[in-house]
């Protein structure tokens, strides 16, 4: 706790100024480009996982239903 309110206030403002200056990338254009590249790679990886999962589910359904009935279909 700070004994003097004005001293505490000026210290906290000085700390905020230092932190805010460090948070920004020096070249915003390259930071945006970097983010776009990361997003495209991440999206492509997620789509590849979804496509692979879809193929596995379809193969499992084909193999699982060949010659067998599902419990919900047996009446």
C-alpha positions in Angstrom: 0.0 0.0 0.0 1.3 3.4 -0.9 1.3 6.0 1.9 0.7 9.0 -0.4 -2.2 8.8 -2.9 -0.6 11.0 -5.5 2.6 9.0 -5.4 0.7 5.8 -5.9 -1.3 7.3 -8.8 1.7 8.5 -10.6 3.5 5.2 -10.2 0.5 3.2 -11.6 0.3 5.6 -14.6 4.0 5.2 -15.3 3.7 1.4 -15.1 0.7 1.5 -17.5 2.6 3.6 -20.0 5.5 1.2 -20.0 3.3 -1.8 -20.4 1.2 -0.3 -23.2 4.3 0.7 -25.1 5.6 -2.9 -24.9 2.2 -4.5 -26.0 2.3 -3.1 -29.6 4.2 -4.6 -32.4 6.7 -2.1 -33.9 5.4 -2.8 -37.4 1.6 -3.3 -37.3 1.5 -4.3 -41.0 3.8 -7.2 -40.5 2.0 -8.2 -37.3 -1.3 -8.3 -39.3 0.4 -10.3 -42.0 1.7 -12.7 -39.4 -1.7 -13.1 -37.9 -3.3 -13.8 -41.3 -0.7 -16.4 -42.0 -1.2 -18.1 -38.6 -5.0 -18.0 -39.1 -4.9 -19.5 -42.6 -2.6 -22.3 -41.4 -4.7 -23.0 -38.3 -7.9 -23.0 -40.4 -6.4 -25.4 -42.9 -5.2 -27.7 -40.2 -8.6 -27.8 -38.6 -10.3 -28.4 -41.9 -7.9 -31.3 -42.6 -8.8 -32.8 -39.2 -12.5 -32.4 -39.9 -12.1 -34.0 -43.4 -10.2 -37.0 -41.9 -12.7 -37.4 -39.1 -15.5 -37.4 -41.6 -13.9 -40.0 -43.7 -13.3 -42.2 -40.7 -16.9 -41.9 -39.5 -18.2 -42.8 -43.0 -15.8 -45.8 -43.2 -16.9 -46.9 -39.7 -20.6 -46.6 -40.6 -20.0 -48.7 -43.8 -18.1 -51.4 -42.0 -20.3 -51.4 -39.0 -23.6 -51.7 -40.9 -22.5 -54.4 -43.4 -24.3 -57.6 -42.4 -25.4 -56.2 -39.0 -28.4 -54.2 -38.0 -28.1 -51.4 -35.5 -30.0 -51.8 -32.2 -32.2 -48.8 -33.0 -33.3 -50.4 -36.3 -34.2 -53.8 -34.9 -37.9 -53.8 -34.2 
